[in-house]
């Protein structure tokens, strides 16, 4: 997983679902986690993602899929409502991970020419 994945986990489970005011995973100058830094390797990105997944699991452990979090007014414009269920968040995260894994697969196919592996 990547730094952006850690950022998405924090955003959806801590900020949106739990309503916490949390800073970006990798600081204010790297809000979405996409800025590359030569000193940040795979181990750090993986550890950050695993920590965010663990925190998200803690926050939803006793929640119902019908419980909801709250989007900002601007974000609500993209999905139609400020109230958003845990069910919606979970499905969205599955879609996000599948989409980004698909992107990685496209890059790998360009490198080695293998498809469908």
DRENDO-1510 file (C-alpha; in Angstrom, 1 decimal, always signed):
<recs>
REC; n; res; u; v; w
REC; 1; UNK; +0.0; +0.0; +0.0 .
REC; 2; UNK; +1.1; +3.6; -0.4 .
REC; 3; UNK; +1.2; +6.9; +1.5 .
REC; 4; UNK; -2.0; +8.1; -0.3 .
REC; 5; UNK; -3.7; +4.9; +0.9 .
REC; 6; UNK; -2.8; +5.8; +4.5 .
REC; 7; UNK; -4.2; +9.3; +3.9 .
REC; 8; UNK; -7.4; +7.9; +2.6 .
REC; 9; UNK; -7.8; +5.6; +5.6 .
REC; 10; UNK; -7.3; +8.5; +8.0 .
REC; 11; UNK; -9.7; +10.7; +6.1 .
REC; 12; UNK; -12.6; +8.3; +5.8 .
REC; 13; UNK; -12.5; +6.6; +9.2 .
REC; 14; UNK; -11.0; +9.2; +11.5 .
REC; 15; UNK; -12.1; +12.5; +10.0 .
REC; 16; UNK; -15.4; +11.7; +8.2 .
REC; 17; UNK; -16.8; +8.7; +10.2 .
REC; 18; UNK; -15.5; +9.6; +13.7 .
REC; 19; UNK; -15.5; +13.4; +13.3 .
REC; 20; UNK; -12.0; +13.8; +14.5 .
REC; 21; UNK; -9.8; +16.8; +13.7 .
REC; 22; UNK; -6.7; +15.0; +12.6 .
REC; 23; UNK; -3.7; +16.3; +10.7 .
REC; 24; UNK; -2.6; +14.8; +7.4 .
REC; 25; UNK; -0.5; +11.6; +7.8 .
REC; 26; UNK; +2.6; +13.1; +6.3 .
REC; 27; UNK; +2.2; +16.8; +7.4 .
REC; 28; UNK; +0.6; +19.9; +6.2 .
REC; 29; UNK; +2.9; +20.2; +3.2 .
REC; 30; UNK; +1.9; +16.8; +1.9 .
REC; 31; UNK; -1.8; +16.7; +2.5 .
REC; 32; UNK; -2.6; +13.9; +0.1 .
REC; 33; UNK; +0.6; +11.9; +0.7 .
REC; 34; UNK; +1.6; +12.0; -3.0 .
REC; 35; UNK; +4.8; +14.1; -2.6 .
REC; 36; UNK; +7.8; +11.9; -3.1 .
REC; 37; UNK; +10.7; +12.0; -0.6 .
REC; 38; UNK; +13.9; +10.1; -1.2 .
REC; 39; UNK; +14.2; +9.3; +2.5 .
REC; 40; UNK; +10.8; +7.7; +2.7 .
REC; 41; UNK; +10.8; +4.0; +1.6 .
REC; 42; UNK; +8.4; +1.2; +1.3 .
REC; 43; UNK; +8.7; +0.1; +4.9 .
REC; 44; UNK; +7.7; +3.6; +6.2 .
REC; 45; UNK; +4.7; +3.8; +3.8 .
REC; 46; UNK; +3.6; +0.3; +4.7 .
REC; 47; UNK; +3.9; +1.0; +8.4 .
REC; 48; UNK; +1.9; +4.2; +8.1 .
REC; 49; UNK; -0.8; +2.5; +6.1 .
REC; 50; UNK; -1.0; -0.4; +8.6 .
REC; 51; UNK; -1.3; +2.1; +11.5 .
REC; 52; UNK; -4.1; +3.9; +9.8 .
REC; 53; UNK; -6.0; +0.7; +9.1 .
REC; 54; UNK; -5.6; -0.4; +12.7 .
REC; 55; UNK; -6.9; +3.0; +14.0 .
REC; 56; UNK; -9.9; +2.8; +11.6 .
REC; 57; UNK; -10.7; -0.7; +12.8 .
REC; 58; UNK; -10.7; +0.6; +16.4 .
REC; 59; UNK; -13.1; +3.3; +15.5 .
REC; 60; UNK; -15.6; +1.1; +13.7 .
REC; 61; UNK; -15.3; -2.0; +15.9 .
REC; 62; UNK; -18.7; -1.4; +17.7 .
REC; 63; UNK; -20.4; +0.6; +14.9 .
REC; 64; UNK; -23.3; -0.5; +12.8 .
REC; 65; UNK; -23.0; -0.2; +9.0 .
REC; 66; UNK; -26.0; +2.2; +9.3 .
REC; 67; UNK; -24.1; +4.6; +11.6 .
REC; 68; UNK; -23.0; +7.6; +9.8 .
REC; 69; UNK; -20.3; +10.2; +9.6 .
REC; 70; UNK; -20.4; +13.7; +8.2 .
REC; 71; UNK; -18.8; +15.2; +5.1 .
REC; 72; UNK; -18.0; +18.9; +4.6 .
REC; 73; UNK; -20.5; +20.9; +2.5 .
REC; 74; UNK; -18.0; +20.9; -0.4 .
REC; 75; UNK; -17.4; +17.1; -0.2 .
REC; 76; UNK; -21.2; +16.5; +0.1 .
REC; 77; UNK; -21.5; +18.1; -3.4 .
REC; 78; UNK; -19.8; +15.1; -4.9 .
REC; 79; UNK; -22.0; +12.4; -3.2 .
REC; 80; UNK; -25.2; +14.3; -2.6 .
REC; 81; UNK; -25.5; +14.4; +1.2 .
REC; 82; UNK; -23.4; +15.4; +4.2 .
REC; 83; UNK; -24.5; +12.4; +6.2 .
REC; 84; UNK; -22.7; +9.3; +4.9 .
REC; 85; UNK; -23.1; +5.7; +6.3 .
REC; 86; UNK; -20.3; +3.4; +7.4 .
REC; 87; UNK; -21.6; +1.0; +4.7 .
REC; 88; UNK; -21.0; +3.7; +2.0 .
REC; 89; UNK; -17.5; +4.4; +3.4 .
REC; 90; UNK; -16.6; +0.7; +3.4 .
REC; 91; UNK; -17.8; +0.1; -0.1 .
REC; 92; UNK; -16.0; +3.3; -1.2 .
REC; 93; UNK; -12.7; +2.1; +0.4 .
REC; 94; UNK; -13.0; -1.3; -1.4 .
REC; 95; UNK; -13.5; +0.6; -4.7 .
REC; 96; UNK; -10.5; +2.9; -3.9 .
REC; 97; UNK; -8.2; +0.0; -3.2 .
REC; 98; UNK; -9.3; -1.9; -6.2 .
REC; 99; UNK; -8.9; +1.2; -8.5 .
REC; 100; UNK; -5.4; +1.9; -7.2 .
REC; 101; UNK; -4.3; -1.8; -7.4 .
REC; 102; UNK; -5.6; -1.7; -10.9 .
REC; 103; UNK; -3.4; +1.3; -11.7 .
REC; 104; UNK; -0.4; -0.6; -10.3 .
REC; 105; UNK; -1.3; -3.6; -12.5 .
REC; 106; UNK; -1.4; -1.3; -15.6 .
REC; 107; UNK; +2.1; +0.0; -14.8 .
REC; 108; UNK; +3.4; -3.5; -14.2 .
REC; 109; UNK; +1.9; -4.7; -17.5 .
REC; 110; UNK; +3.8; -1.9; -19.3 .
REC; 111; UNK; +7.0; -3.0; -17.7 .
REC; 112; UNK; +6.9; -6.8; -18.2 .
REC; 113; UNK; +4.2; -7.1; -20.9 .
REC; 114; UNK; +2.3; -9.8; -18.9 .
REC; 115; UNK; -1.5; -9.3; -18.7 .
REC; 116; UNK; -4.0; -11.2; -16.6 .
REC; 117; UNK; -1.4; -12.4; -14.1 .
</recs>
